[in-house]
Amino acid sequence: MDATALRALLHRVRYEVLPARATEEKVLAHVPGDVVVTVTASPVKGLEPTLDLTGRLAAHGFRVVPHVPARLLRDDTHLKEVVDRLREAGVEDVFVPAGDADPPAGSFDAALPVLRRLSELGGPFARVGITGYPESHPLIHDDITVQAMWDKREHATYLVSNLCFDPRVLGEWLARIQRRGITLPVHLGVAGPVHRAKLMAMATKIGVGESTRFLAKHPSWFLRFAAPGGYSPERLLTRTEVTPQVAGLHLFTFNQIAETENWRRELLDRLGG
């Protein structure tokens, strides 16, 4: 990716945050009003913290995208309640992954049935995002993840790629989904400039199997990653061959929100704004 393309993507970012106690304060202090904020959902805490933070951030004027994992929905009634609550908050964009709750909270065990149900409800949200997996998911075969994207495409308006550290893998995945005729806009999922220990701890929790296994098997690469400046989102992006369907960046902040925004502003300054 050249400097012009990178500069354009840095103006089209989404910051993924965790619904923790201090998140609202951090977002208000450091995130510009034109940056989209996405709020994750925990299989342990359930949807309530996500819905609560979404409503509060939306009330501050942010464009907020809550994660609504299928496996956290109890039933159709619960889904309708979530839809109504989000619509009342002014939410127009939701991200619908399958989620990691095991067992599921109810009858929905995958994203596709929820997406179909949203379509049957008249498409209450203007934008609906689904997950793409550049790397292997620890529980799902690669061919199944690509087929799932194909099955879900008619119910979604964009893709968000899961966290990846390898520019070659990321570029090959983009080419692969293009060959399959999956034309949804893609927001590249990239770890922000977070502390190495926190990144590794979080990566193991969100389904990033190949990267963490690769690091364990390649200690010299791990040392470069662990050293100051060892992992660079800028380096990952500049080494990734992107396709025209890449529409923006989805930055995993791991709640290091100030650090992420400072990195983006400094990089934009270096690239000429």
Secondary structure, 3 states (H helix, E strand, C coil): CCHHHHHHHHCCEEEEECCCCCHHHHHHHHCCCCCEEEECCECCCECHHHHHHHHHHHHCCCCEEEECCHHHCCCHHHHHHHHHHHHHCCCCEEECCCCCCCCCCCCCCCHHHHHHHHHHCCCCCCEEEEEECCCCECCECHHHHHHHHHHHHHHCCEEEECCCCCHHHHHHHHHHHHHCCCCCCEEEEEECCCCHHHHHHHHCCCCCHHHHHHHHHCHHHHHHHHCCCCCCHHHHHHCCCCCCCEEEEEEECCCCHHHHHHHHHHHHHHCCC
